[in-house]
């Protein structure tokens, strides 16, 4: 049954306590294809009063990804934690024996009174497993010793040494941290991202030569163009050699690094694609229905369709987000699209606010109105249910969560939330951090005196060293989008002057 045929029932008590809420039958949910969108409706089904315990126990088996919201709703309904039958590859006898051996060695390590375990004298897989799982107290007491070059090289033969390195960089292990400043091991098992983080660590320790080796390895191993650009940019920051800027200018990707390179070389920004489409809508697709979007995604990623042909099927003003997403995927994301839909929803807004909404929407959903995230952020602007509820109460709105799949309502609520964020944050980078990670997270981040203060490699070092990886990458991408959209809206803007303002509290926020 189609979702739009579901009858509204007012003041139904369910977990989000909105003023109006739809109700759903078991069969409606059961017939949906397995997807994150179905998970969202399973959560809503579990949360409504009319759902029985028996129905809850059946529907939980159809969950694609068990998140905290679903677990909580299920426990509230049934009084027990969910147990989901999932198909897993059967472990071989050899794997089971290896896991048993590793676990036994871990218990021996935890119970041992020996001061220092023998790094790399056994299989590096075992050594990394023991280090990664023994706990911070044992690591500090027994492992914080210098590694020689041979030990470093042997350990780096195991891919889980990437996790070991992240632990070393994140905990109080000064001797092990010193070990990371020796000439790096060129192992295929150390990832591009780990090499890059090691490069940043070496820079903070004043070891530019070691940093350059790490950045070079990061560039060599990077699979995504953006990651190669990141490494090239940092190699430029260390050496000031213009050849790295030339490499960035020749990149097909539009990102913070390539735009800054064009600023430094005083070049025009690259051409991007903002399609102009005459057809208003497609009639075989409900843009407000998450399940229709789930079915389209299955087609996109199935490998059974010519993506350019599939994109043309959705070439309309209403589905421009779907069209440009599929076209970008068809080009392996070498064609750069910056659509500008729903401009009529932004009448009366400043160009800066319009650009920020476009920048966030492009990053959050690629302008797909019925988007649902794994944490159930909803709609084109990906607003969390608790925030939807808060805004609805402040606006005295009688809405259902599904109303946020209407792009006009999504823009209205995002604009309301941005008004609040702008009371405290003036810079689009910090607003982006707050939109993604929350204003409390952003306040803590920027009031830490180690971050976003004048200094060598700043503000880039602060932007790259954030431990919240999602917010870190989100901020860089939204800032890039913001500059592109300002230019598209007729406001000539360059990225570098915005970056230079980040370390000046007068230009960025009220917290510092």
N, C-alpha and C positions, 0 to 999 in steps of 0.2 A: 504494500500500500504506500502511496506517495506521502511524504511528510506534510505537504501543504494541505492534505485533506484531513489532518488531525484537528480535532475540535479543541479550541482553547477552553481551559477551565480556570476560572479566576480564584486566586488565593489558595491554590493547592500548596500544602506544606511540604516543601522538599528542601534539600540541603542548602540551596543558595538563597531561599527566603525572598525571592523576587515578588513584585506585586502581582504578576500574572505568570502562569506557567502551563505549558502543554503537558498532556499525559500521553503515555504510549502503551500499546499492548505488547504482549510477549511476541506475537506473530510478526508485528511490524519490525521489531528489533531482530528477530531470528532471520528474517528474509534479507536483511542487509548483507552486503559482501563484507568479508573480514577486512578490517581497515581501522585506522586511527579514528576515522569518522564514526564507525560503528561503536568503537570503544566509548566515545563521547556519549552516544545515545544509551549504551549499556549503563554508564554511570548515572545518567538521568533516570533510566528505568529502575535501577536499584534504589535511587533516592526518593522515588515517589511512594506515598503511603499505600496505594492500591496494589503494589507488587507484593506477591506472596513469597514466603521463604522458599517454597518449592520452586517457584519461577526463578528466584535469585540463584539457586543452586544449579539450575539448568543453564541459565544465560551466562554465568561466569565462565563456563567452559568454552564460550565462543569469543572470549577476549583475545585480542591480538597482542596487546602490551599491557601488562598489569602495572598501573601507576598507583600512587598513593591515594588519589581521589577514589578510584574504583575500590581499592582495598578497604578504605575507611567506610565507604557506603555499604559494601558487602558485610563488613563486620557489624555495622549498626543494624543492618536488616536481619542477619542470621545469628549474631552472637559469636561467630567463629571466623577465623582467618580463611581466606580463599585458598583452595587447593586446585590448581589448574593442571589438567593433563596436557602435557606438551610432548611433541615428538622430538626425541633427541637421538643423535647418533650413538649407537651402542659402542662403548669403549672396548677396545681389544684387551686380551689377557695381559699383553705386555704393558699397555697403558695403565691398567689397574695396578699391576705390580709396581710400576714406576711411581705412581701416585702414593701407593702405600709406603714405599721406601722413603720417598721425600718427606712424607708426614712423620714417619718414625724419626728421621734425622732431625726434623724441626723440634720434636718433643725432647730429643736428646740435647739439642742446643739450648733449649729453654731451661733444662734441668742441670746443665753442666756448670761446674764452678770454674772451669778453665777460663783464663782471662781473654784469650783471643783465638777465634776459630781460624782454621787454615784456609784463607782465601785462595780460590783457584787451584787448589791441589786436588780437587775432585772435578767432576764434570761441571762446566760453567753453568749449565741449566740448574743443577742442584744448588750450587753456590748462590746464584741469583735468587732462586726460590727461597732459600733460607734467609737471606738478607731481607728480601722484600716482605717476608711474612713473620719475622720474629718479634716485631714491635720496636717502637722508638727507644725504649729504655735499654733493651739488649743491644740495639745498634750503637747507641751512644757508649755503652760500657765496653762492648767487645769488638766492635768493628771500626771505630774511629782511629784508624792507623793509616799511614801513608801506603798507597799501592805503588809498587814499582812498575816499570813500563811493561814487563812481561805479564804481570798479573792483570794490568789494565787491558792488554791486548787479548788475553785469554777470556776474560769476562765478557768482553765486547763481542765475542763470537755467539753469544746467546741473545735473542731478541728481547728477552725480559730485562736485559741490562738497561734498556731505555727507562723502564720503571725504576730501576735502582738509581739511575742518574737523577731522575726527578726527585726521588726521596733524598738523595744526598744534597741536592740544591735547596730543598725545602726544610731540612732539619738542621739542628745545631751539630754539625759534623765537620769541624774545621779542617781536620787532617785529611779526611776523604775529599773535601772540597779542594784542598791544595793538590791532591792527586789528579784532579781534572784539569790542572793548568800545565801539565807536561805536554810534550808533543803528542797530539791526538792519534789514537789508533784508527786506521782507515778500514773499519770493518763494515761490511754490508749490513750488519744487523743493527747498527746505530742509525736511527731514522733521520730524515732531513730536519724534522721539527726539533729533535733532541740536539742535533748539531747546532741548530740556530740558537737554542737556549743556552748551550754551552758557550757559544760565541758571545752572547750578551754577558754571561757570567765572567768570562775572561776580560771583557772590556771594563767591567766594574772593578776588576782587580788590577787594572792598568796594564794588562798583557795583550797589547794590540796585535802582536805577531801571532800569538796563539788564536786570538779571535778571528783573524783573517783566515787561518787554516780551517777553523770550524765553519765560518761563513761560506768558504769555498766548497766545503763538503756538503753544506746545506743546499747550495745552489746546484751542485752536481746531482744530488739525489732527489731533489724536489720533483714531484710529478705534476703539480699544478703550477700554471704560469704565475699566479699571484705569489706563490712561495718562492719561485725563482726571482721575481721582482723584489721581494722583501730582502733576500740575501744580497742582491746587487745593490740595493739602496744602502744597506749597512756597510758594504764594502766601500761604497763611495764616502759615507760619513767618516770612516776610519782614514781613508787615503786622500780624499778630495780629488781623485782622478776622474776626469770627465768621461773617460771611456765607459765607466759604469752607468753614467747618465745616458749615454748613447744607447747602451743596451736596454735601458728602461724605456726610452722613447720608442724603440723598435718593438716593444711588447704589444701584443694585440689586446691585452687586458686593460681595463680602465680601473685603476685603484689608487690609493693614496700615494703610493710610491711613484707610479708613472706620472701622475699629475704634478707632484712636487718636482720631478725631473724636468718636466716641461716648463714649470715656473722658473727654475734655476737657469735653464737654457733660453728663457724668454721665447718660447714657442707656443703656437696656438694649441688649444686642447683638441684631442682627436674627435673625429666625427662619430656621433652616436645615432641610433635609429629611433626616431619617434614616429611610429606609423600613423598615417592619416587614412581612416577607413570610412567608406561610405555606408556600408550596410549597418543598420542599427543593432540588430540582434540575430541570433540563430534560434529557430523555433523548436528544435529537437532537444534542447538542453535548458535546464532550470538553473540559472546562475546562483540562485539562493539556496540550492539544495546540496549539502555536503556529500550526500550519497552519490549524486550525479558526478561530483568532482572525484570521489573515490573511484568510480567506474572509469572515468577518463584517465586518471593516473595509471590504472591497470593497463590501459591501452598504451600509454606513453612508454611504460617501462617493460612491456611484454616482449618487445623485439619483433612483433608480428605486423607492425604497421610502418609504412613510409612516413616519417615524422613531418616532412614538408607537406605531404598531402593531408595528413591529420590536422596540421596547423591550419591549413586553408579552410578546413571544415568549420573551424571556430574563429574565422576572421570576421569579427564584427566589433562595433564600439563597445557593446556590453561585455563581450568576452575577449577584449584586447589583452587582458592579463594572461589568459589561457593561450591565446595565439602567440604572443611574444615569448612565453615560457617554452612552448613546444618548438618554436623557431630557433630559439637560443640553444636548446638541447640538440636540435638537428645539426647545428653548426659546431657541436662540441664546445659551446659557449664562446666561440670566437667572434660571433656577431653580437654586438652590444646593444641591447634594447633599453630605452628609457621611455616607456609609454606615459601618457598624461591623461588618464581617464577621469571622469566625474568632476571636471573642472567647475561645472555649475554648482557643485556642492560647496565650493569655497568662495562664493561671492562675498565680498566684504572683508575677507581676510587679507592681511599684508602678503606681499610676495614672499617674504621670509617664512611666514607660517605655511603658505602653500608649498614652498619648496621643502620644508621640514616634513610635512605630512606625506608628500610624494616620496621623499627620501626614506622615511620609515616604512611606508607601505611597500615600496619596492623590495626592501630588505626582508620585511616580515612575511610577505605572502606573494610577491610578484603580481600583486593586484588581482588575486583570485578571491572573490568575495566570500566564498563558503569554506575558507581554509580553517583547519583545526590542527592544533599542535598536540604533541604527546601529553603535555600538561594541561590541555584543553584551553589554551589561549584561542580566542575565537575571532573569525572574520578577517577582513582585509587588513585591519590594523592590529590584529592579534592581541586583544584585550582579555585579561584573565577574568574568570567569573566573579571573583571577590571584588575586583575593581568595577566591573559592570554593575554589580549590586550597589556599590557605594555611590557611583555616579548617578544611577537611576534614582536613588533616594534623595540625593541633593537636587536633582532636576525634577523630582516628583513625577517620574515617568512610570507608566504602567506598561512594562515590557516583559518579554520572555527572552531568555538567552539567545534563542535562534534569531531574534530581531537584529542581532549584531552581524548576521550574514548579509543584511542589507548594507551596501557600501556607503549609502548616505547616512545611515545611523552610525556606522563605524567611524566615519569621518567626524560626525558631530561629537561622539564620545571622545575620540582621540583629541580633538580640538579643546574640549573641556579639560581633559587631563593635562594637556600641554600648557594651558593657562596656569594650572597649579604649579607645574614644574618650573615654569618661567618666573614665578615669584622668587625662586631661590637660585636658579641657574640661568645664565644668559648665553652661554656658549653652546653651539649645537652639538659639540662632542660630548659635553657633560650632560646635556639633555638626553642624548642618545643612551649614555650609560644608565641614566635614571629610568628611562622608558623601558630598558631591558632588565636591569638588575634591581631597580627600586631606588628611591631617593635616599633611603638610609644607607644603602650600600655605597652610593655615590658620595654622600657626605663623608663617610668614613674613609673612602679612597682619597679624596682630594684634600682632606684636612690632615692626613698623615704627612708629616714634614719631609718624608723621604720621597714624596711624589709631587710631580708637576711644580717644581721650583726651578729657578734659573740654574743652569749648570751645563757642563759638556754633554752633548748628545741628548739634551732635553728640548722639547718634551717627549721626544721619540722613545727614550729609554723607559719613561714611566708608562707610556702607551703600550709598550711591548712586554713589560714585566708584570702586568696584572695577572693575578692567579686565576681570576674568573675568565677562563678562555672564551666563553660565549660572549660575555660583555666586551671583552677586549677586541675581538674581531668585529662584533656588531658596531661598536663605536667608529672604527676606521671606515667601515663600509657605508654607514649612514652619513658620515661627514663627506665622503667622496660623492655620494648621491646628492647630497644637499648642494654642493657647489655646482654640479652638473645641472641640476634642476633650476637653480637660481639663474644660470646663464640661459637656459631654455625659456625661462619666464621673462627674459629681457633685462635682467640685472647683472651686468658684467661683474664677475667675481673670480678671484684667484684663490687657490687653496693655501698657499704659503703664508699670506698675511693672517689668515685665520689660525693657522698652526702656531704662529709666533705669539698670538694673544693668550695661548693656553696657560702660560706661566704667570700671567698678570691677573690677580684676583679681581681687580677693578673692572676687568673686561669679561669675567667669566661667571662669578658666583657671589652669593651673600654669606657663604659659610666661612670664608677665610679672612 
